[in-house]
Every structure is written in structure tokens, then in C-alpha cells.
Amino acid sequence: TARFASTLAILGGAGVPLLRALEAARQTLSNDRLSQSVSEATAKVREGVNLAAALRVEKVFPPVLIHLIASGEKTGCLPPMLERAAQTLSRDIERRAMGMTALLEPLMIVVMGGVVLVIVMAVLLPIIEINQLVQ
């Protein structure tokens, strides 16, 4: 969604009509569900519904994106608001990735500890068995 908002902001800032910009921005999406939602929203915009309302109906876009688009439509400054939405969504994605990384580090330490334990047991068990046979 950040890429979608950024593409829409760039195209809108360059003076591309909204319907063409929506179609071009839709093509940057790799998620089929989002792409379908943008197609449906584009059809609604073509019928005269404003962009924020059309995206709100689809219920797949983050509320922050919809609120910023609505604000941009009301003030007549849609491209800057789309750029702000793209930045906000990018920061959110980055924050989530950092959170996942923070959770992954302890998990990897535990997994590596398990691997070391298996290796140590594989070495020590035969030695212990030989020692018991000798006695």
C-alpha cells in the first residue's frame, strides 16, 4: 500500500488524471486482492464517488491512508497527502520488520543452542556407552 500511495502521489503531482494514475498505481501492486480492490475503487471513482469513499468501501486499505486521502481531497492537495501516507506506511512496515527481527534473535539463539546440544550429545553418548561397557 505504501508503493501504491507513493506511485499515486508521483503521478498526481505530475498532473496525470486520477483515473489513469489509479490504473498505473494498480499495476505496481503485487497483491491480487489489493489490485482487485483498486480496480473496483477506480470504477466507483469513474462513477463520481470520491477516492477516499471508494477505497473505504473496499476495507483492505489502512485507515491512515483513507484519512489522509480524504483530507487531501478536501484541501485540494491530494499528492502531498498521498506522499505523507506513503511515508507513514513505509515507517510502519519498517517498524514491524524491526519488531520481527527483535523477536527472531532470541529464537535463533535457542535454536542454535539446541543444535549445539544435539552435537554434544552425539559425541558424548557413544563415549559414555563405551565407558559403561568397559566397566
N, C-alpha and C positions, 0 to 999 in steps of 0.2 A: 504493500500500500504506500510505502514511502516513495518507491520508484514511480508509482502511478501519480502521486501528488506532485513530485518533482517534475516529471515529464509534462504534466498538465500546466504547471506553473511556467515552465520554459516556453511552451507553445503559446500559452495565453499572453505571456509577456511579449512574445514576438508578433502578436496580432493575428494569430491563427484563429479562425472562428471556433466557437466552443464545440460544436458537433464534430468537426474534423479533429480537433485536439483530443476529444474524448476517444475517438476511434483510434488515433495514433497511440494514445496512452494505454488503451486496452491491449494493443499489440505488444506492449512491453511486459505485460503480466504473464507469469508462467503458471499461475494457479488458475485452473479451468473454472472453478466456482467464482472467483473474483472476476474473471474475464466475462463470464455469463452475466454476472450482476451488472457490470459496466455496460454491456450490450443492452440489457433491459432498461437501465437508467438512461442511456442515450436515447432509446425510443421514447421514454417519458419526457425527456428534455425537448425532443423534436415535437412532441405534442403540446409543449408550452409550460410544463412543470419546471420549477427552478431546480438547479443541480442539487442543492442540499436536500430538498424534499425527495427527489428521485433516488438519491443514494441512501437516505434514511429508510426508505421503504424496503430496500434490499436486505438490511440488517446484517451485513457482513463487514461493513466498514467501521473503523473505530469512531466512537463518539467525538473525539477531539478533531478528527478530520471533518466530520459533518458540521460541527460547531464553527470551525474556522472558515469553512466554505460558506456557510450561512452568513457569517459576519462579513466576509469578503464580498458577497453578493449585495448585502445591504449597503455597504460603504462604497461599492463600485471599484474596490481594489482587490479583485479576486487573485491575480497572480502572486502578489506579495503574501497573501494569506495562505495560498497553496504552498508557497516556499516555506513559510513558517511551519505549516503542518508537516511537510516532508522532513524538516529538521527535527521537529518534535518526535515524529515516528521513528526516525533514524536513531535518535538518542535512546528512545525506549527499547528498540531492538538491541542496541549496543549494551544497555544496562541489563537486559535479560540474558544476553550472551555472557556477560561478566558474572552474573549470578550462577549460571550453569557451570562456568569454569570453576567458580569458587566451590561448588558442590562436587565437582568431578575430582578435584585434587585429593581430598581425603579418601574418596572412594578408590582412586588409583593406588594410594599408599596401602590401603587394606588389601587390595588385590595383589599387589607386589609382595606384601608380607605373606600372603597365602602361597604364592609361587615359591618364595624362599623357604617356607615351612615344608612344602612338598619336596623340594630338592634336598633339604637337610634330612628329612625322614627317609628319603630314598637312599641316602648314603648311610645313615646311622642304623636303620633296621637290619640290613644284612650283617653289619658288624656285631650288633647285639645278638643276633641269632647264632652267628659263628661262635661268639663268646659263650653262649649257653651250651652249645654242642661240645665245646672243649671241656667244660666243667662236667 
